[in-house]
Amino acid sequence: MFVLLQVYPPEAADRDDECCCLDVIAVAPSEAELERFLVDYEPRYQAACREFDAWDADLFGDWTEEHDHF
């Protein structure tokens, strides 16, 4: 069995989350099948990352000191 995991950095965890941050993206009976899945998945993942970055950049423009919480 082969598994494709998405591992997140520790800062992505909720402060109450004591588990590591990861998602199971796919499970396959062979490495070859998982590689085929990855070939289709990677372009969609890259597009989603670009879309999120564009959305996130728009939010930053409205951020001021009043939004900072210390």
N, C-alpha and C positions, 0 to 999 in steps of 0.2 A: 504494500500500500504506500502510495506517495501523496504528500499533502503540500499544497501551496499556501503559505501563511503570509499575512500582512502584519508586520511588526511595527508598532508605533513607539515613538520616543516616550520616556517616562513622564514628560510634562503634559502629555496628552491624557493622562489618567485623571479621573475625578479624584479629589483630595481624599475621599473615603474609600477609594478603590485600592485594595491591597493586592490585587492580582496583576500580573503583567498585562500589557496592552497588546493583544493580537486578535486577529480574525482569521478564520479558516476560509480561504477563497475557493479552493477546489480540492477534491479527493479523487484519486485515480488509482486503478489497479496496477498500472505500469508507468515507468518514467516517461516512455515515449508518448503515452496518452496525455500525461500532464504537460509535457512539452508542447504538444499540439494545442492544448487549451491555452497555454501561455502565449503562443503565437497570436491567437485571436484576442486574448485578454489585454495584452500590453498596449496596443494602440488605443483601446477604449480607456484604459487607465491613464495614459499620458494625456488624452483629450480631457478627461475629467479633472486632472491636475491643473491643466492650463485654464480651464473654465473656472475652477475654484480660485486660482491666483488672480484672475481678472476680477472676480467678484470681491475678493479680499482687498485688492488694491483700491477699489471704489469706496469701500468702507473706511479705509485709512484716511482718505481726504477729509472726512467729516469728524475725525477724532481730534479732540482738543484736550487741554489740561483738565477740564472739568470731568472728563471721562476716566482719568487715571485714578486708581484706587491704591492707596498705600497702606 
